[in-house]
Amino acid sequence: MLRLDHVQLAIPPGAEDLCRTFYSGLLGLSEVQKPPALAKRGGLWLECGSVRIHLGVEEDFRPARKAHPAITVTDLDALARLLSDAGHEPAWDDAIPDVRRFYVQDPVGNRIEFMQD
């Protein structure tokens, strides 16, 4: 049996507060304390239910513009409005029939997909 434990995205050094505002403040993920040996590396661990995202500091950071996590939500329109109001404009995509979804860039340029439950 397989189960996805978490998705890791890279962030540049010093971007923790910027990302905390997006992932915790807008998306509602809770920050989880990292083990002490890993905490000194920087970054954030975030979760909400079964969704776990680890943000790891990468010195030679380049945002993930194609690879991305896809997160299912119950109210896609409300999330789109919230993100748009915060300056993260959703890019709607109708390439898959009967699937409502959009992409958004996190504060450091990583691509995130949101889809309707």
C-alpha positions in Angstrom: 0.0 0.0 0.0 1.2 3.5 -0.8 0.3 6.8 0.8 1.6 10.2 0.0 3.1 11.7 3.2 4.0 15.2 2.0 5.0 17.4 -0.9 8.2 19.5 -0.7 8.5 22.8 -2.5 11.7 24.9 -2.5 11.8 28.5 -1.3 14.6 31.0 -1.3 16.6 31.8 1.8 14.7 34.2 4.1 11.2 33.6 2.5 9.6 31.9 5.5 7.5 34.8 6.7 6.3 35.6 3.1 5.3 32.0 2.6 3.8 31.7 6.1 1.4 34.5 5.2 0.3 32.7 2.1 0.1 29.1 3.3 -1.1 29.7 6.8 -2.8 33.1 6.5 -4.6 32.6 3.2 -4.8 28.8 2.8 -5.3 28.0 6.5 -2.5 25.4 6.8 -1.1 25.1 10.3 2.6 25.3 10.9 4.1 22.2 12.4 7.3 22.3 14.4 10.2 20.7 12.5 12.6 18.3 14.3 15.5 20.3 15.8 18.1 18.8 13.4 16.0 20.1 10.5 14.8 23.3 12.0 18.2 24.9 11.7 18.0 24.5 7.9 15.1 27.0 7.8 11.9 26.4 5.9 8.4 25.5 7.1 6.3 22.4 7.6 2.6 23.0 7.1 -0.5 20.8 7.2 -4.3 20.8 7.1 -5.9 17.4 7.4 -4.1 15.0 5.0 -2.5 17.8 3.1 1.2 18.2 4.2 3.5 20.7 2.5 7.2 21.1 3.4 8.9 24.3 2.2 12.6 23.7 2.1 15.2 26.4 1.7 17.3 26.1 -1.5 20.3 28.4 -2.0 20.1 28.3 -5.8 16.3 28.6 -5.7 14.2 28.4 -8.9 10.4 28.3 -8.6 8.6 25.2 -9.8 6.6 26.5 -12.7 5.4 23.2 -14.2 5.7 20.6 -11.4 3.1 21.4 -8.7 0.9 20.0 -5.9 -2.8 19.8 -6.6 -5.1 20.5 -3.7 -8.8 19.6 -3.6 -11.1 22.1 -1.9 -14.8 22.3 -1.2 -15.4 25.9 -2.4 -13.2 26.7 -5.3 -14.9 30.0 -6.1 -14.5 31.3 -2.5 -10.8 30.4 -2.6 -10.4 32.0 -6.0 -11.9 35.3 -4.6 -9.7 35.1 -1.5 -6.5 34.6 -3.5 -7.4 37.2 -6.1 -8.2 39.8 -3.3 -4.7 39.0 -1.9 -3.0 39.6 -5.2 -2.6 35.9 -6.3 -4.7 35.9 -9.5 -6.1 32.4 -10.3 -5.4 31.1 -13.8 -8.5 29.0 -14.6 -8.0 25.9 -16.7 -10.7 23.8 -18.4 -8.5 21.3 -20.2 -9.9 18.4 -18.3 -13.7 17.9 -18.9 -15.9 18.1 -15.8 -13.0 19.2 -13.5 -13.1 22.8 -12.2 -9.6 24.0 -11.4 -7.1 26.9 -11.4 -3.5 27.5 -10.9 -1.9 30.2 -8.8 1.6 31.2 -8.0 2.7 31.2 -4.3 4.7 34.3 -3.2 8.0 32.9 -4.5 6.6 31.7 -7.9 5.8 28.0 -7.2 2.8 26.7 -9.1 -0.1 25.4 -7.0 -3.2 23.8 -8.5 -6.6 23.9 -6.7 -9.5 21.8 -7.8 -13.2 21.5 -6.8 -14.1 18.5 -4.5 
